[in-house]
Amino acid sequence: MYRVWNFLNEYSLLLIIGAIIALVWANLDYDSYHHFVEFKIWDHAPIGHYHDGHRTLTLHYLVNDLLMALFFAIAAKEVWEAVILKNGSLRGKRAATPLFATAGGMFGPIGVYLGLALLMGSDTYNAVANGWAIPTATDIAFSYLVGRLVFGAGHPAVRFLLLLAIADDAAGLIILAIFYPSSELAPEWLLLSLAAAIVVFVIFNWLPRYLDRGNQARPNSTWIRKNLHFFPYFVAACFSWYGFMRSGLHPALGLLPIVPTIPHADRAFGLFSEAESYLHDLLNVIEHALKRPVEVILFFFGLCNAGVQFSSIGDATWLVLAGLIIGKPIGILLFGWFAAVPLRLGIPQGMRIIDLVVIGCVAAIGFTVSLFVASVAFEAGPVQDAAKMGALFSFAAALISIIAGKLFRVEKQNL
């Protein structure tokens, strides 16, 4: 249990504390909580919510649209390495079944969410339909924690779950970019993000390596790394973020074009792998440097987004919960079985098909990303609050996972 607590403390404790404070505060004095979240930092600012012909930077915007870009950049870093690097977890045949299961873990919740909304009537469906992506999310950190509790750290199902969660993150980033623009689209501004990525890659990554070809001392690359470190990429990230903001795409995704331009390791060891801490390529160094700041950001994210009154529980709450707790396990089981058996792609040695049900229960913990999607899927109000409550209640999936593990006789493998 010490290792479990240490993991929780390292990755998610501040987020939980922020969410709990927000819940208590909102239910004791909602007006003061709302005033805090929407506190105006800078009126007539160059960034922020656009209304009445000018932009206003609020605390909520600062956290959700600007600072959370660092969180999504770290998620993008893991996805990028999993896809592009040697031994990346999303490369080759071994990733095929988890990718199929990921698709099931998205289509299942969408089908359950929209199907039940239709059964509730057209008025309910029209009110909640835009939240279809909320139950597709999987919270990597919490799912990993619960997966280790249920299966044991050495069980192949834990690695399968991580592959699924990383692929789910990748799909979630695409969904956010395509289906949830933050304002009216102005795609020409994306040229600024593209230009920033190309310029920083060519001048500070490709060109030094080109000039150093054949010279093992690598003087140009070393000079760039020693004297400029991450600064060129920070400048490029600012331009890229601004381009996303002005383009209408959600600005929290604004750093994604810069992540692939940063010098990275030549192989991947896997998410949460201890070996990652010993890598000294610039991309991993930046990730390690951002770890503590992102933990603080997640505290404020929980504080600014989880403040929902219990009286706001409504149709969207139960639809999000049903999508996660019913749709995830069913979708992951059906798609995973289809890949493993009819398509003969197989599953990892030591795993059973029935383990896919338990994995689906674990993956039903949406929390962080579900909260984020709820905040962009709906305007502030009763429906958004109800959907957020569903994301918070998805913690029930942890208890369901433990029960499912006992019911299906999962044999824990600690090492």
PLY file of the C-alpha trace (Angstrom):
ply
format ascii 1.0
element vertex 415
property float x
property float y
property float z
element edge 414
property int vertex1
property int vertex2
end_header
0.00 0.00 0.00
2.95 2.35 0.55
3.84 2.19 -3.14
0.24 2.87 -4.12
0.08 5.90 -1.81
3.43 7.12 -3.11
2.13 6.89 -6.67
-1.05 8.74 -5.77
0.94 11.44 -3.98
3.29 11.79 -6.93
0.74 12.06 -9.70
-2.76 12.97 -8.56
-3.09 14.04 -4.93
-3.25 17.79 -5.60
-5.90 17.26 -8.26
-8.07 15.32 -5.80
-7.58 17.98 -3.10
-8.55 20.74 -5.53
-11.68 18.87 -6.60
-12.75 18.17 -3.01
-12.24 21.82 -1.97
-14.28 22.93 -5.01
-17.14 20.54 -4.21
-17.32 21.61 -0.58
-16.97 25.32 -1.39
-19.61 25.27 -4.13
-22.12 23.50 -1.90
-21.52 25.81 1.07
-21.39 29.16 -0.77
-21.83 28.86 -4.53
-21.87 32.62 -5.18
-18.43 33.18 -3.66
-17.08 30.10 -5.46
-18.42 31.32 -8.81
-16.99 34.79 -8.15
-13.58 33.22 -7.45
-13.57 31.09 -10.61
-14.69 33.93 -12.87
-12.40 36.51 -11.23
-11.25 39.03 -13.85
-7.48 39.14 -13.96
-7.21 41.51 -16.94
-10.00 43.21 -18.84
-9.33 44.26 -22.45
-6.48 41.75 -22.51
-4.70 40.35 -25.60
-5.86 36.85 -24.60
-8.99 35.52 -22.93
-12.70 35.10 -23.56
-13.92 37.29 -26.42
-17.11 39.25 -25.81
-18.43 42.75 -26.47
-15.56 43.45 -28.85
-12.71 42.72 -26.44
-11.03 39.88 -24.55
-11.12 39.30 -20.80
-8.63 37.11 -18.99
-10.33 35.31 -16.10
-8.92 32.79 -13.65
-10.98 30.05 -15.32
-9.56 30.93 -18.74
-6.02 31.13 -17.37
-6.29 27.60 -15.96
-8.41 25.80 -18.57
-7.20 27.44 -21.77
-3.62 28.50 -21.06
-2.07 26.47 -18.24
-3.78 23.19 -19.14
-1.89 23.39 -22.43
1.11 22.11 -20.45
-0.90 19.09 -19.27
-1.98 18.25 -22.82
1.58 18.78 -24.05
2.79 16.07 -21.66
-0.01 13.79 -22.85
0.99 14.52 -26.45
4.62 13.76 -25.62
3.68 10.27 -24.43
1.50 9.67 -27.50
4.23 10.94 -29.84
6.89 8.69 -28.32
4.52 5.70 -28.32
3.94 6.15 -32.06
7.27 7.32 -33.46
10.07 5.81 -31.36
11.67 2.39 -31.51
9.88 0.11 -29.03
7.04 2.63 -28.88
4.00 0.99 -27.28
1.66 1.90 -30.15
3.89 0.42 -32.85
3.57 -2.97 -34.47
1.23 -5.91 -34.10
1.34 -5.93 -30.29
-0.59 -2.65 -30.28
-3.32 -3.88 -32.63
-5.67 -5.42 -30.07
-5.34 -2.50 -27.58
-6.11 -0.11 -30.45
-9.24 -2.07 -31.33
-10.17 -2.07 -27.64
-9.61 1.70 -27.56
-12.08 2.11 -30.42
-14.58 0.02 -28.48
-13.91 2.10 -25.40
-15.01 5.16 -27.36
-17.86 3.86 -29.54
-19.39 1.94 -26.61
-19.80 5.01 -24.38
-21.00 7.16 -27.29
-23.63 4.57 -28.20
-24.86 4.20 -24.62
-24.86 7.97 -23.99
-26.73 8.95 -27.15
-28.96 5.85 -27.14
-30.21 6.49 -23.60
-30.60 10.20 -24.37
-32.87 9.30 -27.30
-34.96 7.08 -25.05
-35.39 10.02 -22.66
-37.05 12.07 -25.39
-36.13 14.66 -27.97
-35.92 17.54 -25.48
-33.36 15.70 -23.35
-31.46 14.51 -26.41
-31.20 18.03 -27.86
-30.02 19.38 -24.51
-27.28 16.82 -23.89
-26.27 15.53 -27.34
-23.17 17.73 -27.60
-21.68 15.97 -24.58
-21.27 12.66 -26.41
-17.47 12.79 -26.06
-17.45 13.21 -22.26
-17.68 9.46 -21.45
-15.07 8.50 -24.04
-12.26 9.80 -21.82
-9.96 7.68 -19.66
-7.95 9.26 -16.85
-4.51 7.69 -17.32
-3.13 8.32 -13.83
-6.15 7.13 -11.86
-6.79 4.20 -14.20
-3.17 3.10 -13.84
-3.43 3.34 -10.07
-6.63 1.27 -9.92
-5.28 -1.17 -12.53
-2.29 -1.89 -10.31
-4.59 -2.40 -7.33
-6.82 -4.85 -9.22
-4.30 -6.75 -11.36
-0.99 -6.20 -9.56
1.94 -4.25 -11.00
3.29 -7.22 -12.99
0.08 -8.31 -14.73
0.06 -7.91 -18.54
-3.40 -6.36 -18.25
-1.79 -3.26 -16.69
0.41 -2.73 -19.75
-2.62 -3.38 -21.98
-4.54 -0.75 -20.01
-1.74 1.78 -20.46
-1.65 1.21 -24.22
-5.40 1.68 -24.33
-5.24 4.86 -22.21
-2.47 6.40 -24.33
-4.39 5.67 -27.54
-7.52 7.04 -25.88
-5.64 10.26 -25.11
-4.58 10.55 -28.75
-8.15 10.08 -29.94
-9.37 12.53 -27.30
-6.98 15.23 -28.53
-8.29 14.75 -32.07
-11.92 14.92 -30.89
-11.26 18.13 -28.95
-9.59 19.73 -31.96
-12.27 18.76 -34.50
-15.56 18.77 -32.61
-15.10 21.33 -29.85
-13.72 24.59 -31.24
-13.60 27.38 -28.68
-15.00 30.02 -31.03
-15.74 30.70 -34.67
-13.09 29.02 -36.80
-10.39 31.10 -38.45
-8.06 28.34 -39.75
-5.62 30.79 -41.35
-4.24 31.43 -37.85
-3.04 27.83 -37.75
-0.37 28.91 -40.23
1.25 30.78 -37.33
1.40 27.55 -35.30
2.74 25.64 -38.30
5.36 28.30 -39.03
6.49 28.33 -35.38
6.90 24.55 -35.42
8.81 24.49 -38.72
11.13 27.39 -37.81
12.08 26.05 -34.38
12.62 22.54 -35.74
14.78 23.59 -38.70
16.93 26.18 -36.91
17.37 24.61 -33.48
17.02 20.88 -34.14
17.67 19.84 -37.74
20.31 22.44 -38.71
22.70 21.82 -35.76
22.52 18.06 -36.38
23.13 18.63 -40.09
26.19 20.78 -39.38
27.46 18.16 -36.91
27.15 15.23 -39.33
30.22 13.02 -39.11
31.51 14.79 -35.98
30.88 12.74 -32.84
31.65 15.76 -30.63
28.49 17.45 -32.01
29.71 21.00 -31.21
26.74 22.86 -32.72
24.07 20.71 -31.11
25.92 20.89 -27.79
26.18 24.69 -27.96
22.47 25.02 -28.69
21.55 22.67 -25.85
23.97 24.24 -23.35
23.28 27.91 -24.06
19.68 28.03 -25.25
18.21 24.91 -23.61
14.40 25.00 -24.01
14.07 28.76 -24.68
13.56 28.56 -28.48
10.83 25.97 -27.96
9.19 28.13 -25.29
9.03 31.05 -27.74
7.68 28.77 -30.47
5.11 27.37 -28.02
3.86 30.89 -27.26
3.36 31.63 -30.95
1.71 28.26 -31.52
-0.66 28.70 -28.57
-1.64 32.17 -29.80
-2.27 30.77 -33.26
-4.60 28.12 -31.84
-6.43 30.70 -29.74
-7.07 32.97 -32.73
-7.93 30.02 -35.01
-10.92 29.01 -32.88
-9.49 25.59 -31.97
-9.25 25.03 -28.25
-6.06 26.82 -27.12
-5.29 24.10 -24.54
-4.14 22.08 -27.56
-1.90 24.88 -28.76
1.43 23.28 -27.82
0.80 20.04 -29.72
2.57 21.15 -32.95
5.74 22.01 -30.97
6.14 18.70 -29.12
7.41 16.71 -32.17
10.00 19.40 -32.95
11.88 18.99 -29.65
14.95 16.68 -29.67
13.84 13.38 -28.18
15.21 9.99 -27.17
15.69 7.26 -29.77
13.52 4.76 -27.89
10.59 4.68 -25.49
10.48 2.88 -22.16
6.78 3.43 -21.50
4.54 5.70 -19.49
5.34 5.78 -15.74
8.50 3.72 -16.39
11.25 4.48 -13.89
13.78 4.33 -16.74
12.23 7.50 -18.20
13.71 9.51 -15.30
17.24 8.65 -16.48
16.77 9.95 -20.02
18.46 13.29 -20.70
17.15 14.22 -24.12
15.58 17.68 -24.14
12.00 16.42 -24.49
12.26 14.24 -21.37
14.14 16.95 -19.48
11.33 19.41 -20.24
8.71 16.86 -19.16
10.51 16.26 -15.86
10.84 20.01 -15.27
7.12 20.50 -15.91
6.00 17.70 -13.63
5.66 19.73 -10.42
4.17 22.83 -12.12
1.61 20.63 -13.87
0.65 19.05 -10.54
-0.08 22.57 -9.23
-1.99 23.36 -12.42
-4.10 20.22 -11.94
-4.90 21.39 -8.40
-6.28 24.64 -9.81
-8.00 22.73 -12.62
-9.83 20.63 -10.03
-10.55 23.77 -7.98
-11.94 25.70 -10.96
-13.95 22.90 -12.56
-15.22 20.50 -9.90
-17.28 23.05 -7.96
-20.71 21.63 -8.70
-23.72 21.72 -6.40
-25.22 18.33 -5.63
-28.61 19.81 -6.51
-27.41 20.05 -10.13
-27.50 16.26 -10.57
-29.63 15.61 -13.63
-30.04 13.64 -16.84
-26.52 14.45 -18.07
-25.07 13.05 -14.84
-26.60 9.62 -15.37
-25.88 9.62 -19.11
-22.17 10.33 -18.54
-22.03 7.68 -15.82
-23.87 5.11 -17.96
-21.59 5.84 -20.91
-18.51 5.28 -18.76
-19.58 2.44 -16.48
-21.71 0.49 -18.99
-20.41 1.58 -22.39
-16.68 1.30 -21.64
-16.61 -2.35 -20.47
-19.02 -3.52 -23.18
-17.20 -1.68 -25.97
-13.74 -2.77 -24.84
-14.86 -6.38 -24.47
-16.60 -6.58 -27.86
-13.91 -4.81 -29.89
-11.06 -6.47 -27.99
-12.61 -9.93 -28.48
-13.17 -9.22 -32.17
-9.51 -8.29 -32.62
-8.16 -11.16 -30.51
-10.35 -14.03 -31.77
-11.97 -13.53 -35.22
-9.09 -11.37 -36.49
-6.55 -13.60 -34.68
-4.49 -10.70 -33.42
-4.35 -12.29 -29.97
-3.95 -10.79 -26.52
-0.83 -10.62 -24.31
0.31 -13.87 -22.77
-1.09 -14.21 -19.26
-4.28 -12.30 -20.08
-7.76 -13.77 -20.52
-10.56 -12.42 -22.71
-12.68 -11.89 -19.59
-9.95 -9.57 -18.26
-11.12 -7.12 -20.92
-14.29 -6.56 -18.90
-12.25 -5.62 -15.82
-9.99 -3.40 -17.94
-13.13 -1.71 -19.26
-14.30 -1.04 -15.70
-10.93 0.47 -14.80
-10.88 2.60 -17.97
-14.31 3.97 -17.00
-12.62 6.44 -14.61
-12.96 9.60 -16.71
-12.36 12.34 -14.14
-9.70 14.80 -15.41
-10.32 14.64 -19.16
-14.07 14.07 -18.76
-14.26 17.21 -16.61
-12.33 19.12 -19.26
-14.56 17.93 -22.11
-17.69 18.76 -20.08
-16.40 22.31 -19.62
-16.07 22.80 -23.39
-19.05 20.73 -24.56
-21.67 22.84 -22.77
-22.13 26.46 -21.87
-21.89 27.20 -18.14
-25.17 26.23 -16.56
-27.26 23.31 -15.29
-26.41 20.87 -18.09
-22.67 21.48 -17.79
-22.85 21.11 -14.00
-24.81 17.88 -14.31
-22.29 16.48 -16.80
-19.40 17.45 -14.53
-21.06 15.63 -11.67
-21.14 12.51 -13.84
-17.41 12.88 -14.47
-16.78 13.20 -10.72
-19.00 10.22 -9.93
-16.97 8.12 -12.38
-14.70 7.43 -9.39
-17.30 4.76 -8.60
-15.66 2.78 -11.40
-12.73 2.13 -9.05
-14.96 0.22 -6.62
-16.72 -1.53 -9.51
-13.30 -2.57 -10.88
-12.28 -4.12 -7.57
-15.58 -6.01 -7.37
-15.27 -7.13 -11.01
-11.72 -8.33 -10.33
-12.99 -10.51 -7.47
-16.02 -11.70 -9.48
-13.96 -12.74 -12.50
-11.19 -14.19 -10.32
-8.32 -12.00 -11.44
-5.05 -13.40 -10.18
-2.86 -10.52 -9.05
0.71 -10.52 -10.32
2.84 -8.08 -8.39
6.10 -8.71 -10.20
0 1
1 2
2 3
3 4
4 5
5 6
6 7
7 8
8 9
9 10
10 11
11 12
12 13
13 14
14 15
15 16
16 17
17 18
18 19
19 20
20 21
21 22
22 23
23 24
24 25
25 26
26 27
27 28
28 29
29 30
30 31
31 32
32 33
33 34
34 35
35 36
36 37
37 38
38 39
39 40
40 41
41 42
42 43
43 44
44 45
45 46
46 47
47 48
48 49
49 50
50 51
51 52
52 53
53 54
54 55
55 56
56 57
57 58
58 59
59 60
60 61
61 62
62 63
63 64
64 65
65 66
66 67
67 68
68 69
69 70
70 71
71 72
72 73
73 74
74 75
75 76
76 77
77 78
78 79
79 80
80 81
81 82
82 83
83 84
84 85
85 86
86 87
87 88
88 89
89 90
90 91
91 92
92 93
93 94
94 95
95 96
96 97
97 98
98 99
99 100
100 101
101 102
102 103
103 104
104 105
105 106
106 107
107 108
108 109
109 110
110 111
111 112
112 113
113 114
114 115
115 116
116 117
117 118
118 119
119 120
120 121
121 122
122 123
123 124
124 125
125 126
126 127
127 128
128 129
129 130
130 131
131 132
132 133
133 134
134 135
135 136
136 137
137 138
138 139
139 140
140 141
141 142
142 143
143 144
144 145
145 146
146 147
147 148
148 149
149 150
150 151
151 152
152 153
153 154
154 155
155 156
156 157
157 158
158 159
159 160
160 161
161 162
162 163
163 164
164 165
165 166
166 167
167 168
168 169
169 170
170 171
171 172
172 173
173 174
174 175
175 176
176 177
177 178
178 179
179 180
180 181
181 182
182 183
183 184
184 185
185 186
186 187
187 188
188 189
189 190
190 191
191 192
192 193
193 194
194 195
195 196
196 197
197 198
198 199
199 200
200 201
201 202
202 203
203 204
204 205
205 206
206 207
207 208
208 209
209 210
210 211
211 212
212 213
213 214
214 215
215 216
216 217
217 218
218 219
219 220
220 221
221 222
222 223
223 224
224 225
225 226
226 227
227 228
228 229
229 230
230 231
231 232
232 233
233 234
234 235
235 236
236 237
237 238
238 239
239 240
240 241
241 242
242 243
243 244
244 245
245 246
246 247
247 248
248 249
249 250
250 251
251 252
252 253
253 254
254 255
255 256
256 257
257 258
258 259
259 260
260 261
261 262
262 263
263 264
264 265
265 266
266 267
267 268
268 269
269 270
270 271
271 272
272 273
273 274
274 275
275 276
276 277
277 278
278 279
279 280
280 281
281 282
282 283
283 284
284 285
285 286
286 287
287 288
288 289
289 290
290 291
291 292
292 293
293 294
294 295
295 296
296 297
297 298
298 299
299 300
300 301
301 302
302 303
303 304
304 305
305 306
306 307
307 308
308 309
309 310
310 311
311 312
312 313
313 314
314 315
315 316
316 317
317 318
318 319
319 320
320 321
321 322
322 323
323 324
324 325
325 326
326 327
327 328
328 329
329 330
330 331
331 332
332 333
333 334
334 335
335 336
336 337
337 338
338 339
339 340
340 341
341 342
342 343
343 344
344 345
345 346
346 347
347 348
348 349
349 350
350 351
351 352
352 353
353 354
354 355
355 356
356 357
357 358
358 359
359 360
360 361
361 362
362 363
363 364
364 365
365 366
366 367
367 368
368 369
369 370
370 371
371 372
372 373
373 374
374 375
375 376
376 377
377 378
378 379
379 380
380 381
381 382
382 383
383 384
384 385
385 386
386 387
387 388
388 389
389 390
390 391
391 392
392 393
393 394
394 395
395 396
396 397
397 398
398 399
399 400
400 401
401 402
402 403
403 404
404 405
405 406
406 407
407 408
408 409
409 410
410 411
411 412
412 413
413 414
